[in-house]
Amino acid sequence: MTDTTVKKVSSATSPRGEMGQVYLASGKRVSMRLWRDEPPQSDKPAVRRDYETVGYVIAGKAELVLEGQILRLEPGDSWLVPAGAEHSYRILEPFTAVEATSPPAQVHGRDEA
């Protein structure tokens, strides 16, 4: 039987990840998180994650380096990082975006800094 439980997450009580993200909602197959006003930062080391990430930029600018390609992210842009793809982000100006990961990024501590 399918779980039809309705889940609402209040931004006031949303859990925060170790990298500053706010978890908005999470299920068995997907989680959604918010990066709010992330400050500009230098390049972080490239990583590979075992989950897929899609995102949408609300405000600010960043660069996503994905398997050697540089993608400039601006308000209204969306992106996809496939599972296992080497990538890094460089925040160019205060950055606000919503991301969804599948399977959920926070499972088993996979989303730690």
N, C-alpha and C positions, 0 to 999 in steps of 0.2 A: 504494500500500500504506500502511496506517495505521501510524504510529509507536507501538509498544507498549512503549517504554522506560519502565521504572519509575523515578521520580525521587523522592528523599528529600532534604529540606533540614534540616540540623541547626541548631537555634537558636544554637548556639555559633559557627557559621560563616556565618550568614545575612548577606547584604549589607544595608547600611543606606542609606536614601535621605537626601537633603539636608534633609528636613523631620523626620527622626528616626524614620521608619517602618522596620520590619524586614521585608524581603521573605521570605516563607515558601516560596512555590513560584511558578513561572511557566512558562507554556506559550506556544504560538503564539497562543492566543485569550483567555487569561485569566491574571491574576496575583493572588496573595493576599498580603496584608501585615498586619502586627500593629502597632498603636499601643499601647505599653505604658507605663502610668503617665504619660501626657502631663500636664504641670502646667496648672493653670488659667491662662487667658490672655484678654485682651481680644479684642474682635471683630477678625478679620482682614478685609482687603478681600475683597469678593465676587469669585469667579472663575467662568469657564466652562471646562470640560474637554471634550476631544473623545472621552472614554471614559465608559462607564457605571460607576457605583460602587454596590455593595451592601455593607451592613455589619451587624454584630451587636455589641451592647454587652455586654462581660463585667463591667466594673466602672466606677463613676464616673457622672458626669452631664455632659451637654453640650447645647447648643442648635444645631440645624441650621436656618439660614435658607435656604429653598429657594423661589426665585421669589416672594419676599414672604411666604411662610408660615413661621411659627416652629414647629418641631417639637422638643419636649423629648425627649432621648434618655436612657434609664435602663437599668440592667441588665436583660437579657432582651429589649430592644427591637431591632428591625432596621429598616433604612432603605434607600431606593433614591434615587440621584441620577441622573436620566437624562442621557445625553450632551448637552452643549450647554446644560444648565440653569444659570442663575446661582445660586450658593450660597456660603455661608460657615459656619464652625463657631465656636462660642464654648465653650471648655472651662470648666465650672463647678466641677468638683472632679477630682482625679486620675482620668484616663480611660484605660481599656483596652478596645480593640475590635479586631475582625478585619474587614478589608475585602477585597473582591474587585473587580477592575476588568476590564472587557472593552471593547476589546482591552487587553493589558497596559499599565499606566500608565507603566512606565519605558522604553518603547520610544521611541527618538529623543529622549531628554531631556525628555519631556512632563511628567514628574513633579517638576521642579525647583522649588525655593522661589520 
